[in-house]
Amino acid sequence: MIHIGSIIKEKFDELGLSVSWFAKELCCDRTNVYSIFKRESIDTSLLVKISVILNHDFFKYYSIDLDIKEK
């Protein structure tokens, strides 16, 4: 099982963004951003928004996980 929050955090750190900026883009406050980083799972509509904001397809990690389980 993947931990989507830590994958989002990894990409976020790689891009060198600020939590304040990310919170503003997500229309939430900073504490919600830290909560996202801790989540094992996430609502798909929120994941779409995060994918667009960070310009990264986070859904592919679920596809990869499914491919591994099918083998």
CHARMM-style PDB file with segment names, atoms N, HN, CA, C and O in Angstrom:
ATOM      1  N   MET     1       0.846  -1.191   0.000  1.00  0.00      PROA
ATOM      2  CA  MET     1       0.000   0.000   0.000  1.00  0.00      PROA
ATOM      3  C   MET     1       0.884   1.245   0.000  1.00  0.00      PROA
ATOM      4  O   MET     1       1.872   1.326   0.730  1.00  0.00      PROA
ATOM      5  N   ILE     2       0.513   2.194  -0.820  1.00  0.00      PROA
ATOM      6  HN  ILE     2      -0.289   2.128  -1.413  1.00  0.00      PROA
ATOM      7  CA  ILE     2       1.297   3.421  -0.878  1.00  0.00      PROA
ATOM      8  C   ILE     2       0.832   4.398   0.200  1.00  0.00      PROA
ATOM      9  O   ILE     2      -0.290   4.305   0.696  1.00  0.00      PROA
ATOM     10  N   HSD     3       1.698   5.322   0.548  1.00  0.00      PROA
ATOM     11  HN  HSD     3       2.610   5.397   0.145  1.00  0.00      PROA
ATOM     12  CA  HSD     3       1.370   6.411   1.474  1.00  0.00      PROA
ATOM     13  C   HSD     3       1.415   7.683   0.644  1.00  0.00      PROA
ATOM     14  O   HSD     3       2.473   8.290   0.478  1.00  0.00      PROA
ATOM     15  N   ILE     4       0.255   8.086   0.120  1.00  0.00      PROA
ATOM     16  HN  ILE     4      -0.604   7.593   0.255  1.00  0.00      PROA
ATOM     17  CA  ILE     4       0.186   9.187  -0.836  1.00  0.00      PROA
ATOM     18  C   ILE     4       0.664  10.510  -0.237  1.00  0.00      PROA
ATOM     19  O   ILE     4       1.246  11.333  -0.945  1.00  0.00      PROA
ATOM     20  N   GLY     5       0.428  10.718   1.030  1.00  0.00      PROA
ATOM     21  HN  GLY     5      -0.045  10.050   1.605  1.00  0.00      PROA
ATOM     22  CA  GLY     5       0.856  11.971   1.668  1.00  0.00      PROA
ATOM     23  C   GLY     5       2.360  12.160   1.615  1.00  0.00      PROA
ATOM     24  O   GLY     5       2.842  13.259   1.344  1.00  0.00      PROA
ATOM     25  N   SER     6       3.098  11.098   1.872  1.00  0.00      PROA
ATOM     26  HN  SER     6       2.706  10.205   2.092  1.00  0.00      PROA
ATOM     27  CA  SER     6       4.555  11.221   1.844  1.00  0.00      PROA
ATOM     28  C   SER     6       5.067  11.388   0.413  1.00  0.00      PROA
ATOM     29  O   SER     6       6.093  12.031   0.195  1.00  0.00      PROA
ATOM     30  N   ILE     7       4.362  10.817  -0.558  1.00  0.00      PROA
ATOM     31  HN  ILE     7       3.528  10.295  -0.380  1.00  0.00      PROA
ATOM     32  CA  ILE     7       4.742  11.004  -1.962  1.00  0.00      PROA
ATOM     33  C   ILE     7       4.499  12.456  -2.374  1.00  0.00      PROA
ATOM     34  O   ILE     7       5.325  13.056  -3.064  1.00  0.00      PROA
ATOM     35  N   ILE     8       3.378  13.013  -1.956  1.00  0.00      PROA
ATOM     36  HN  ILE     8       2.707  12.526  -1.396  1.00  0.00      PROA
ATOM     37  CA  ILE     8       3.087  14.426  -2.233  1.00  0.00      PROA
ATOM     38  C   ILE     8       4.146  15.307  -1.579  1.00  0.00      PROA
ATOM     39  O   ILE     8       4.654  16.240  -2.201  1.00  0.00      PROA
ATOM     40  N   LYS     9       4.475  15.013  -0.338  1.00  0.00      PROA
ATOM     41  HN  LYS     9       4.062  14.255   0.168  1.00  0.00      PROA
ATOM     42  CA  LYS     9       5.487  15.805   0.389  1.00  0.00      PROA
ATOM     43  C   LYS     9       6.836  15.742  -0.314  1.00  0.00      PROA
ATOM     44  O   LYS     9       7.532  16.753  -0.413  1.00  0.00      PROA
ATOM     45  N   GLU    10       7.205  14.572  -0.799  1.00  0.00      PROA
ATOM     46  HN  GLU    10       6.639  13.751  -0.719  1.00  0.00      PROA
ATOM     47  CA  GLU    10       8.477  14.405  -1.499  1.00  0.00      PROA
ATOM     48  C   GLU    10       8.535  15.298  -2.741  1.00  0.00      PROA
ATOM     49  O   GLU    10       9.536  15.974  -2.976  1.00  0.00      PROA
ATOM     50  N   LYS    11       7.460  15.299  -3.534  1.00  0.00      PROA
ATOM     51  HN  LYS    11       6.646  14.750  -3.343  1.00  0.00      PROA
ATOM     52  CA  LYS    11       7.402  16.131  -4.738  1.00  0.00      PROA
ATOM     53  C   LYS    11       7.383  17.610  -4.358  1.00  0.00      PROA
ATOM     54  O   LYS    11       8.057  18.425  -4.988  1.00  0.00      PROA
ATOM     55  N   PHE    12       6.619  17.950  -3.336  1.00  0.00      PROA
ATOM     56  HN  PHE    12       6.072  17.288  -2.824  1.00  0.00      PROA
ATOM     57  CA  PHE    12       6.534  19.318  -2.826  1.00  0.00      PROA
ATOM     58  C   PHE    12       7.929  19.827  -2.437  1.00  0.00      PROA
ATOM     59  O   PHE    12       8.316  20.933  -2.815  1.00  0.00      PROA
ATOM     60  N   ASP    13       8.670  19.027  -1.691  1.00  0.00      PROA
ATOM     61  HN  ASP    13       8.356  18.128  -1.384  1.00  0.00      PROA
ATOM     62  CA  ASP    13      10.028  19.400  -1.275  1.00  0.00      PROA
ATOM     63  C   ASP    13      10.966  19.525  -2.475  1.00  0.00      PROA
ATOM     64  O   ASP    13      11.795  20.433  -2.541  1.00  0.00      PROA
ATOM     65  N   GLU    14      10.819  18.604  -3.415  1.00  0.00      PROA
ATOM     66  HN  GLU    14      10.146  17.867  -3.362  1.00  0.00      PROA
ATOM     67  CA  GLU    14      11.647  18.620  -4.622  1.00  0.00      PROA
ATOM     68  C   GLU    14      11.468  19.930  -5.400  1.00  0.00      PROA
ATOM     69  O   GLU    14      12.421  20.452  -5.979  1.00  0.00      PROA
ATOM     70  N   LEU    15      10.248  20.449  -5.405  1.00  0.00      PROA
ATOM     71  HN  LEU    15       9.474  20.026  -4.934  1.00  0.00      PROA
ATOM     72  CA  LEU    15       9.956  21.696  -6.107  1.00  0.00      PROA
ATOM     73  C   LEU    15      10.363  22.940  -5.313  1.00  0.00      PROA
ATOM     74  O   LEU    15      10.401  24.043  -5.860  1.00  0.00      PROA
ATOM     75  N   GLY    16      10.664  22.764  -4.035  1.00  0.00      PROA
ATOM     76  HN  GLY    16      10.633  21.869  -3.591  1.00  0.00      PROA
ATOM     77  CA  GLY    16      11.105  23.882  -3.199  1.00  0.00      PROA
ATOM     78  C   GLY    16      10.027  24.918  -2.920  1.00  0.00      PROA
ATOM     79  O   GLY    16      10.306  26.115  -2.851  1.00  0.00      PROA
ATOM     80  N   LEU    17       8.813  24.458  -2.763  1.00  0.00      PROA
ATOM     81  HN  LEU    17       8.586  23.486  -2.819  1.00  0.00      PROA
ATOM     82  CA  LEU    17       7.691  25.360  -2.537  1.00  0.00      PROA
ATOM     83  C   LEU    17       7.485  25.650  -1.054  1.00  0.00      PROA
ATOM     84  O   LEU    17       7.970  24.918  -0.191  1.00  0.00      PROA
ATOM     85  N   SER    18       6.763  26.720  -0.775  1.00  0.00      PROA
ATOM     86  HN  SER    18       6.369  27.315  -1.476  1.00  0.00      PROA
ATOM     87  CA  SER    18       6.454  27.030   0.626  1.00  0.00      PROA
ATOM     88  C   SER    18       5.077  26.479   0.975  1.00  0.00      PROA
ATOM     89  O   SER    18       4.197  26.365   0.122  1.00  0.00      PROA
ATOM     90  N   VAL    19       4.914  26.144   2.234  1.00  0.00      PROA
ATOM     91  HN  VAL    19       5.629  26.236   2.928  1.00  0.00      PROA
ATOM     92  CA  VAL    19       3.631  25.629   2.725  1.00  0.00      PROA
ATOM     93  C   VAL    19       2.553  26.706   2.570  1.00  0.00      PROA
ATOM     94  O   VAL    19       1.409  26.398   2.235  1.00  0.00      PROA
ATOM     95  N   SER    20       2.912  27.947   2.812  1.00  0.00      PROA
ATOM     96  HN  SER    20       3.841  28.198   3.084  1.00  0.00      PROA
ATOM     97  CA  SER    20       1.946  29.051   2.670  1.00  0.00      PROA
ATOM     98  C   SER    20       1.431  29.160   1.242  1.00  0.00      PROA
ATOM     99  O   SER    20       0.233  29.336   1.020  1.00  0.00      PROA
ATOM    100  N   TRP    21       2.333  29.056   0.278  1.00  0.00      PROA
ATOM    101  HN  TRP    21       3.306  28.914   0.459  1.00  0.00      PROA
ATOM    102  CA  TRP    21       1.939  29.130  -1.128  1.00  0.00      PROA
ATOM    103  C   TRP    21       1.008  27.974  -1.473  1.00  0.00      PROA
ATOM    104  O   TRP    21      -0.030  28.169  -2.105  1.00  0.00      PROA
ATOM    105  N   PHE    22       1.385  26.770  -1.055  1.00  0.00      PROA
ATOM    106  HN  PHE    22       2.229  26.611  -0.542  1.00  0.00      PROA
ATOM    107  CA  PHE    22       0.598  25.576  -1.352  1.00  0.00      PROA
ATOM    108  C   PHE    22      -0.787  25.679  -0.720  1.00  0.00      PROA
ATOM    109  O   PHE    22      -1.783  25.329  -1.353  1.00  0.00      PROA
ATOM    110  N   ALA    23      -0.855  26.147   0.501  1.00  0.00      PROA
ATOM    111  HN  ALA    23      -0.046  26.431   1.015  1.00  0.00      PROA
ATOM    112  CA  ALA    23      -2.139  26.313   1.192  1.00  0.00      PROA
ATOM    113  C   ALA    23      -3.018  27.306   0.432  1.00  0.00      PROA
ATOM    114  O   ALA    23      -4.219  27.083   0.276  1.00  0.00      PROA
ATOM    115  N   LYS    24      -2.426  28.387  -0.033  1.00  0.00      PROA
ATOM    116  HN  LYS    24      -1.450  28.568   0.094  1.00  0.00      PROA
ATOM    117  CA  LYS    24      -3.183  29.388  -0.796  1.00  0.00      PROA
ATOM    118  C   LYS    24      -3.731  28.779  -2.084  1.00  0.00      PROA
ATOM    119  O   LYS    24      -4.884  29.023  -2.441  1.00  0.00      PROA
ATOM    120  N   GLU    25      -2.924  27.994  -2.780  1.00  0.00      PROA
ATOM    121  HN  GLU    25      -1.987  27.795  -2.491  1.00  0.00      PROA
ATOM    122  CA  GLU    25      -3.349  27.343  -4.025  1.00  0.00      PROA
ATOM    123  C   GLU    25      -4.471  26.336  -3.776  1.00  0.00      PROA
ATOM    124  O   GLU    25      -5.360  26.172  -4.612  1.00  0.00      PROA
ATOM    125  N   LEU    26      -4.428  25.670  -2.633  1.00  0.00      PROA
ATOM    126  HN  LEU    26      -3.707  25.803  -1.953  1.00  0.00      PROA
ATOM    127  CA  LEU    26      -5.454  24.686  -2.281  1.00  0.00      PROA
ATOM    128  C   LEU    26      -6.679  25.315  -1.614  1.00  0.00      PROA
ATOM    129  O   LEU    26      -7.670  24.633  -1.354  1.00  0.00      PROA
ATOM    130  N   CYS    27      -6.606  26.616  -1.341  1.00  0.00      PROA
ATOM    131  HN  CYS    27      -5.802  27.171  -1.552  1.00  0.00      PROA
ATOM    132  CA  CYS    27      -7.689  27.336  -0.652  1.00  0.00      PROA
ATOM    133  C   CYS    27      -7.954  26.735   0.732  1.00  0.00      PROA
ATOM    134  O   CYS    27      -9.097  26.471   1.104  1.00  0.00      PROA
ATOM    135  N   CYS    28      -6.881  26.529   1.471  1.00  0.00      PROA
ATOM    136  HN  CYS    28      -5.952  26.743   1.169  1.00  0.00      PROA
ATOM    137  CA  CYS    28      -6.997  26.010   2.835  1.00  0.00      PROA
ATOM    138  C   CYS    28      -5.921  26.685   3.684  1.00  0.00      PROA
ATOM    139  O   CYS    28      -5.171  27.525   3.187  1.00  0.00      PROA
ATOM    140  N   ASP    29      -5.847  26.321   4.951  1.00  0.00      PROA
ATOM    141  HN  ASP    29      -6.456  25.638   5.355  1.00  0.00      PROA
ATOM    142  CA  ASP    29      -4.760  26.902   5.735  1.00  0.00      PROA
ATOM    143  C   ASP    29      -3.622  25.908   5.905  1.00  0.00      PROA
ATOM    144  O   ASP    29      -3.740  24.730   5.568  1.00  0.00      PROA
ATOM    145  N   ARG    30      -2.527  26.412   6.433  1.00  0.00      PROA
ATOM    146  HN  ARG    30      -2.431  27.369   6.707  1.00  0.00      PROA
ATOM    147  CA  ARG    30      -1.282  25.645   6.518  1.00  0.00      PROA
ATOM    148  C   ARG    30      -1.435  24.324   7.268  1.00  0.00      PROA
ATOM    149  O   ARG    30      -0.802  23.333   6.905  1.00  0.00      PROA
ATOM    150  N   THR    31      -2.254  24.298   8.294  1.00  0.00      PROA
ATOM    151  HN  THR    31      -2.769  25.103   8.589  1.00  0.00      PROA
ATOM    152  CA  THR    31      -2.416  23.063   9.064  1.00  0.00      PROA
ATOM    153  C   THR    31      -3.004  21.948   8.206  1.00  0.00      PROA
ATOM    154  O   THR    31      -2.683  20.776   8.405  1.00  0.00      PROA
ATOM    155  N   ASN    32      -3.867  22.306   7.247  1.00  0.00      PROA
ATOM    156  HN  ASN    32      -4.128  23.258   7.084  1.00  0.00      PROA
ATOM    157  CA  ASN    32      -4.431  21.305   6.340  1.00  0.00      PROA
ATOM    158  C   ASN    32      -3.358  20.720   5.426  1.00  0.00      PROA
ATOM    159  O   ASN    32      -3.394  19.534   5.099  1.00  0.00      PROA
ATOM    160  N   VAL    33      -2.407  21.553   5.017  1.00  0.00      PROA
ATOM    161  HN  VAL    33      -2.377  22.517   5.282  1.00  0.00      PROA
ATOM    162  CA  VAL    33      -1.312  21.063   4.168  1.00  0.00      PROA
ATOM    163  C   VAL    33      -0.503  20.018   4.935  1.00  0.00      PROA
ATOM    164  O   VAL    33      -0.192  18.956   4.397  1.00  0.00      PROA
ATOM    165  N   TYR    34      -0.168  20.312   6.174  1.00  0.00      PROA
ATOM    166  HN  TYR    34      -0.420  21.175   6.612  1.00  0.00      PROA
ATOM    167  CA  TYR    34       0.582  19.333   6.984  1.00  0.00      PROA
ATOM    168  C   TYR    34      -0.230  18.052   7.177  1.00  0.00      PROA
ATOM    169  O   TYR    34       0.331  16.958   7.223  1.00  0.00      PROA
ATOM    170  N   SER    35      -1.544  18.193   7.288  1.00  0.00      PROA
ATOM    171  HN  SER    35      -2.000  19.083   7.250  1.00  0.00      PROA
ATOM    172  CA  SER    35      -2.424  17.030   7.413  1.00  0.00      PROA
ATOM    173  C   SER    35      -2.377  16.177   6.142  1.00  0.00      PROA
ATOM    174  O   SER    35      -2.358  14.948   6.217  1.00  0.00      PROA
ATOM    175  N   ILE    36      -2.359  16.824   4.990  1.00  0.00      PROA
ATOM    176  HN  ILE    36      -2.375  17.822   4.930  1.00  0.00      PROA
ATOM    177  CA  ILE    36      -2.277  16.097   3.716  1.00  0.00      PROA
ATOM    178  C   ILE    36      -1.004  15.262   3.666  1.00  0.00      PROA
ATOM    179  O   ILE    36      -1.030  14.113   3.227  1.00  0.00      PROA
ATOM    180  N   PHE    37       0.102  15.830   4.112  1.00  0.00      PROA
ATOM    181  HN  PHE    37       0.124  16.764   4.469  1.00  0.00      PROA
ATOM    182  CA  PHE    37       1.387  15.123   4.082  1.00  0.00      PROA
ATOM    183  C   PHE    37       1.374  13.870   4.956  1.00  0.00      PROA
ATOM    184  O   PHE    37       2.179  12.964   4.743  1.00  0.00      PROA
ATOM    185  N   LYS    38       0.480  13.809   5.927  1.00  0.00      PROA
ATOM    186  HN  LYS    38      -0.174  14.545   6.099  1.00  0.00      PROA
ATOM    187  CA  LYS    38       0.409  12.665   6.846  1.00  0.00      PROA
ATOM    188  C   LYS    38      -0.590  11.590   6.406  1.00  0.00      PROA
ATOM    189  O   LYS    38      -0.650  10.515   7.003  1.00  0.00      PROA
ATOM    190  N   ARG    39      -1.355  11.874   5.385  1.00  0.00      PROA
ATOM    191  HN  ARG    39      -1.306  12.747   4.900  1.00  0.00      PROA
ATOM    192  CA  ARG    39      -2.434  10.959   4.975  1.00  0.00      PROA
ATOM    193  C   ARG    39      -1.927   9.753   4.191  1.00  0.00      PROA
ATOM    194  O   ARG    39      -1.085   9.874   3.301  1.00  0.00      PROA
ATOM    195  N   GLU    40      -2.462   8.592   4.545  1.00  0.00      PROA
ATOM    196  HN  GLU    40      -3.146   8.494   5.268  1.00  0.00      PROA
ATOM    197  CA  GLU    40      -2.193   7.370   3.778  1.00  0.00      PROA
ATOM    198  C   GLU    40      -3.057   7.321   2.538  1.00  0.00      PROA
ATOM    199  O   GLU    40      -2.643   6.785   1.510  1.00  0.00      PROA
ATOM    200  N   SER    41      -4.251   7.875   2.626  1.00  0.00      PROA
ATOM    201  HN  SER    41      -4.587   8.311   3.462  1.00  0.00      PROA
ATOM    202  CA  SER    41      -5.164   7.909   1.483  1.00  0.00      PROA
ATOM    203  C   SER    41      -5.733   9.321   1.367  1.00  0.00      PROA
ATOM    204  O   SER    41      -5.629  10.129   2.290  1.00  0.00      PROA
ATOM    205  N   ILE    42      -6.342   9.600   0.198  1.00  0.00      PROA
ATOM    206  HN  ILE    42      -6.427   8.943  -0.552  1.00  0.00      PROA
ATOM    207  CA  ILE    42      -6.811  10.959  -0.053  1.00  0.00      PROA
ATOM    208  C   ILE    42      -7.997  10.918  -1.005  1.00  0.00      PROA
ATOM    209  O   ILE    42      -8.093  10.028  -1.850  1.00  0.00      PROA
ATOM    210  N   ASP    43      -8.877  11.860  -0.869  1.00  0.00      PROA
ATOM    211  HN  ASP    43      -8.799  12.583  -0.183  1.00  0.00      PROA
ATOM    212  CA  ASP    43     -10.024  12.004  -1.754  1.00  0.00      PROA
ATOM    213  C   ASP    43      -9.542  12.277  -3.178  1.00  0.00      PROA
ATOM    214  O   ASP    43      -8.603  13.047  -3.380  1.00  0.00      PROA
ATOM    215  N   THR    44     -10.174  11.654  -4.152  1.00  0.00      PROA
ATOM    216  HN  THR    44     -10.937  11.028  -3.988  1.00  0.00      PROA
ATOM    217  CA  THR    44      -9.694  11.792  -5.538  1.00  0.00      PROA
ATOM    218  C   THR    44      -9.808  13.222  -6.066  1.00  0.00      PROA
ATOM    219  O   THR    44      -8.935  13.661  -6.814  1.00  0.00      PROA
ATOM    220  N   SER    45     -10.841  13.950  -5.705  1.00  0.00      PROA
ATOM    221  HN  SER    45     -11.550  13.593  -5.097  1.00  0.00      PROA
ATOM    222  CA  SER    45     -10.968  15.325  -6.190  1.00  0.00      PROA
ATOM    223  C   SER    45      -9.849  16.205  -5.638  1.00  0.00      PROA
ATOM    224  O   SER    45      -9.352  17.089  -6.335  1.00  0.00      PROA
ATOM    225  N   LEU    46      -9.455  15.967  -4.397  1.00  0.00      PROA
ATOM    226  HN  LEU    46      -9.859  15.249  -3.830  1.00  0.00      PROA
ATOM    227  CA  LEU    46      -8.332  16.705  -3.825  1.00  0.00      PROA
ATOM    228  C   LEU    46      -7.028  16.300  -4.509  1.00  0.00      PROA
ATOM    229  O   LEU    46      -6.163  17.141  -4.752  1.00  0.00      PROA
ATOM    230  N   LEU    47      -6.891  15.024  -4.813  1.00  0.00      PROA
ATOM    231  HN  LEU    47      -7.594  14.341  -4.615  1.00  0.00      PROA
ATOM    232  CA  LEU    47      -5.679  14.558  -5.480  1.00  0.00      PROA
ATOM    233  C   LEU    47      -5.563  15.134  -6.893  1.00  0.00      PROA
ATOM    234  O   LEU    47      -4.460  15.426  -7.354  1.00  0.00      PROA
ATOM    235  N   VAL    48      -6.685  15.298  -7.573  1.00  0.00      PROA
ATOM    236  HN  VAL    48      -7.581  15.061  -7.198  1.00  0.00      PROA
ATOM    237  CA  VAL    48      -6.668  15.950  -8.891  1.00  0.00      PROA
ATOM    238  C   VAL    48      -6.150  17.374  -8.744  1.00  0.00      PROA
ATOM    239  O   VAL    48      -5.284  17.806  -9.505  1.00  0.00      PROA
ATOM    240  N   LYS    49      -6.673  18.091  -7.782  1.00  0.00      PROA
ATOM    241  HN  LYS    49      -7.377  17.740  -7.165  1.00  0.00      PROA
ATOM    242  CA  LYS    49      -6.264  19.488  -7.556  1.00  0.00      PROA
ATOM    243  C   LYS    49      -4.772  19.570  -7.232  1.00  0.00      PROA
ATOM    244  O   LYS    49      -4.067  20.424  -7.771  1.00  0.00      PROA
ATOM    245  N   ILE    50      -4.296  18.700  -6.366  1.00  0.00      PROA
ATOM    246  HN  ILE    50      -4.868  18.007  -5.928  1.00  0.00      PROA
ATOM    247  CA  ILE    50      -2.876  18.674  -6.007  1.00  0.00      PROA
ATOM    248  C   ILE    50      -2.026  18.331  -7.219  1.00  0.00      PROA
ATOM    249  O   ILE    50      -0.965  18.923  -7.421  1.00  0.00      PROA
ATOM    250  N   SER    51      -2.480  17.383  -8.025  1.00  0.00      PROA
ATOM    251  HN  SER    51      -3.342  16.902  -7.860  1.00  0.00      PROA
ATOM    252  CA  SER    51      -1.753  16.998  -9.233  1.00  0.00      PROA
ATOM    253  C   SER    51      -1.611  18.176 -10.191  1.00  0.00      PROA
ATOM    254  O   SER    51      -0.550  18.374 -10.783  1.00  0.00      PROA
ATOM    255  N   VAL    52      -2.667  18.949 -10.341  1.00  0.00      PROA
ATOM    256  HN  VAL    52      -3.529  18.788  -9.860  1.00  0.00      PROA
ATOM    257  CA  VAL    52      -2.631  20.122 -11.225  1.00  0.00      PROA
ATOM    258  C   VAL    52      -1.705  21.189 -10.651  1.00  0.00      PROA
ATOM    259  O   VAL    52      -0.883  21.753 -11.374  1.00  0.00      PROA
ATOM    260  N   ILE    53      -1.831  21.464  -9.375  1.00  0.00      PROA
ATOM    261  HN  ILE    53      -2.498  21.006  -8.788  1.00  0.00      PROA
ATOM    262  CA  ILE    53      -1.018  22.505  -8.735  1.00  0.00      PROA
ATOM    263  C   ILE    53       0.468  22.162  -8.805  1.00  0.00      PROA
ATOM    264  O   ILE    53       1.295  23.023  -9.107  1.00  0.00      PROA
ATOM    265  N   LEU    54       0.805  20.908  -8.525  1.00  0.00      PROA
ATOM    266  HN  LEU    54       0.134  20.209  -8.279  1.00  0.00      PROA
ATOM    267  CA  LEU    54       2.216  20.506  -8.514  1.00  0.00      PROA
ATOM    268  C   LEU    54       2.681  19.975  -9.871  1.00  0.00      PROA
ATOM    269  O   LEU    54       3.835  19.575 -10.028  1.00  0.00      PROA
ATOM    270  N   ASN    55       1.765  19.975 -10.852  1.00  0.00      PROA
ATOM    271  HN  ASN    55       0.828  20.300 -10.724  1.00  0.00      PROA
ATOM    272  CA  ASN    55       2.084  19.523 -12.208  1.00  0.00      PROA
ATOM    273  C   ASN    55       2.721  18.125 -12.192  1.00  0.00      PROA
ATOM    274  O   ASN    55       3.775  17.891 -12.784  1.00  0.00      PROA
ATOM    275  N   HSD    56       2.046  17.216 -11.497  1.00  0.00      PROA
ATOM    276  HN  HSD    56       1.190  17.406 -11.016  1.00  0.00      PROA
ATOM    277  CA  HSD    56       2.560  15.854 -11.343  1.00  0.00      PROA
ATOM    278  C   HSD    56       1.376  14.890 -11.219  1.00  0.00      PROA
ATOM    279  O   HSD    56       0.415  15.178 -10.505  1.00  0.00      PROA
ATOM    280  N   ASP    57       1.440  13.757 -11.907  1.00  0.00      PROA
ATOM    281  HN  ASP    57       2.221  13.523 -12.487  1.00  0.00      PROA
ATOM    282  CA  ASP    57       0.370  12.757 -11.866  1.00  0.00      PROA
ATOM    283  C   ASP    57       0.558  11.831 -10.660  1.00  0.00      PROA
ATOM    284  O   ASP    57       1.326  10.871 -10.718  1.00  0.00      PROA
ATOM    285  N   PHE    58      -0.147  12.129  -9.581  1.00  0.00      PROA
ATOM    286  HN  PHE    58      -0.771  12.908  -9.534  1.00  0.00      PROA
ATOM    287  CA  PHE    58      -0.039  11.306  -8.380  1.00  0.00      PROA
ATOM    288  C   PHE    58      -0.865  10.026  -8.487  1.00  0.00      PROA
ATOM    289  O   PHE    58      -0.693   9.114  -7.679  1.00  0.00      PROA
ATOM    290  N   PHE    59      -1.752   9.947  -9.465  1.00  0.00      PROA
ATOM    291  HN  PHE    59      -1.893  10.689 -10.121  1.00  0.00      PROA
ATOM    292  CA  PHE    59      -2.554   8.746  -9.664  1.00  0.00      PROA
ATOM    293  C   PHE    59      -1.713   7.577 -10.156  1.00  0.00      PROA
ATOM    294  O   PHE    59      -2.071   6.418  -9.945  1.00  0.00      PROA
ATOM    295  N   LYS    60      -0.608   7.874 -10.804  1.00  0.00      PROA
ATOM    296  HN  LYS    60      -0.317   8.815 -10.975  1.00  0.00      PROA
ATOM    297  CA  LYS    60       0.227   6.793 -11.352  1.00  0.00      PROA
ATOM    298  C   LYS    60       0.772   5.880 -10.255  1.00  0.00      PROA
ATOM    299  O   LYS    60       1.048   4.709 -10.516  1.00  0.00      PROA
ATOM    300  N   TYR    61       0.930   6.386  -9.046  1.00  0.00      PROA
ATOM    301  HN  TYR    61       0.705   7.337  -8.834  1.00  0.00      PROA
ATOM    302  CA  TYR    61       1.434   5.556  -7.957  1.00  0.00      PROA
ATOM    303  C   TYR    61       0.431   4.470  -7.580  1.00  0.00      PROA
ATOM    304  O   TYR    61       0.814   3.378  -7.162  1.00  0.00      PROA
ATOM    305  N   TYR    62      -0.852   4.778  -7.732  1.00  0.00      PROA
ATOM    306  HN  TYR    62      -1.163   5.665  -8.072  1.00  0.00      PROA
ATOM    307  CA  TYR    62      -1.877   3.768  -7.481  1.00  0.00      PROA
ATOM    308  C   TYR    62      -1.861   2.727  -8.599  1.00  0.00      PROA
ATOM    309  O   TYR    62      -2.024   1.535  -8.337  1.00  0.00      PROA
ATOM    310  N   SER    63      -1.668   3.166  -9.831  1.00  0.00      PROA
ATOM    311  HN  SER    63      -1.536   4.134 -10.043  1.00  0.00      PROA
ATOM    312  CA  SER    63      -1.592   2.240 -10.968  1.00  0.00      PROA
ATOM    313  C   SER    63      -0.408   1.298 -10.817  1.00  0.00      PROA
ATOM    314  O   SER    63      -0.526   0.096 -11.054  1.00  0.00      PROA
ATOM    315  N   ILE    64       0.716   1.843 -10.427  1.00  0.00      PROA
ATOM    316  HN  ILE    64       0.812   2.819 -10.235  1.00  0.00      PROA
ATOM    317  CA  ILE    64       1.923   1.034 -10.218  1.00  0.00      PROA
ATOM    318  C   ILE    64       1.662   0.006  -9.123  1.00  0.00      PROA
ATOM    319  O   ILE    64       2.040  -1.158  -9.258  1.00  0.00      PROA
ATOM    320  N   ASP    65       1.024   0.428  -8.048  1.00  0.00      PROA
ATOM    321  HN  ASP    65       0.717   1.374  -7.938  1.00  0.00      PROA
ATOM    322  CA  ASP    65       0.708  -0.464  -6.929  1.00  0.00      PROA
ATOM    323  C   ASP    65      -0.215  -1.588  -7.390  1.00  0.00      PROA
ATOM    324  O   ASP    65      -0.050  -2.734  -6.972  1.00  0.00      PROA
ATOM    325  N   LEU    66      -1.186  -1.270  -8.248  1.00  0.00      PROA
ATOM    326  HN  LEU    66      -1.320  -0.339  -8.587  1.00  0.00      PROA
ATOM    327  CA  LEU    66      -2.094  -2.296  -8.769  1.00  0.00      PROA
ATOM    328  C   LEU    66      -1.358  -3.289  -9.665  1.00  0.00      PROA
ATOM    329  O   LEU    66      -1.605  -4.493  -9.591  1.00  0.00      PROA
ATOM    330  N   ASP    67      -0.455  -2.790 -10.511  1.00  0.00      PROA
ATOM    331  HN  ASP    67      -0.255  -1.813 -10.571  1.00  0.00      PROA
ATOM    332  CA  ASP    67       0.326  -3.680 -11.387  1.00  0.00      PROA
ATOM    333  C   ASP    67       1.139  -4.677 -10.579  1.00  0.00      PROA
ATOM    334  O   ASP    67       1.222  -5.849 -10.945  1.00  0.00      PROA
ATOM    335  N   ILE    68       1.726  -4.236  -9.513  1.00  0.00      PROA
ATOM    336  HN  ILE    68       1.659  -3.284  -9.216  1.00  0.00      PROA
ATOM    337  CA  ILE    68       2.541  -5.108  -8.672  1.00  0.00      PROA
ATOM    338  C   ILE    68       1.669  -6.178  -8.018  1.00  0.00      PROA
ATOM    339  O   ILE    68       2.069  -7.340  -7.948  1.00  0.00      PROA
ATOM    340  N   LYS    69       0.503  -5.807  -7.547  1.00  0.00      PROA
ATOM    341  HN  LYS    69       0.178  -4.863  -7.604  1.00  0.00      PROA
ATOM    342  CA  LYS    69      -0.394  -6.760  -6.876  1.00  0.00      PROA
ATOM    343  C   LYS    69      -0.967  -7.795  -7.839  1.00  0.00      PROA
ATOM    344  O   LYS    69      -1.288  -8.910  -7.428  1.00  0.00      PROA
ATOM    345  N   GLU    70      -1.101  -7.438  -9.123  1.00  0.00      PROA
ATOM    346  HN  GLU    70      -0.840  -6.532  -9.457  1.00  0.00      PROA
ATOM    347  CA  GLU    70      -1.661  -8.365 -10.100  1.00  0.00      PROA
ATOM    348  C   GLU    70      -0.685  -9.457 -10.479  1.00  0.00      PROA
ATOM    349  O   GLU    70      -1.105 -10.521 -10.935  1.00  0.00      PROA
ATOM    350  N   LYS    71       0.593  -9.230 -10.308  1.00  0.00      PROA
ATOM    351  HN  LYS    71       0.934  -8.366  -9.938  1.00  0.00      PROA
ATOM    352  CA  LYS    71       1.618 -10.209 -10.713  1.00  0.00      PROA
ATOM    353  C   LYS    71       1.797 -11.306  -9.715  1.00  0.00      PROA
ATOM    354  OT1 LYS    71       2.621 -12.197  -9.919  1.00  0.00      PROA
TER     355      LYS     71
END
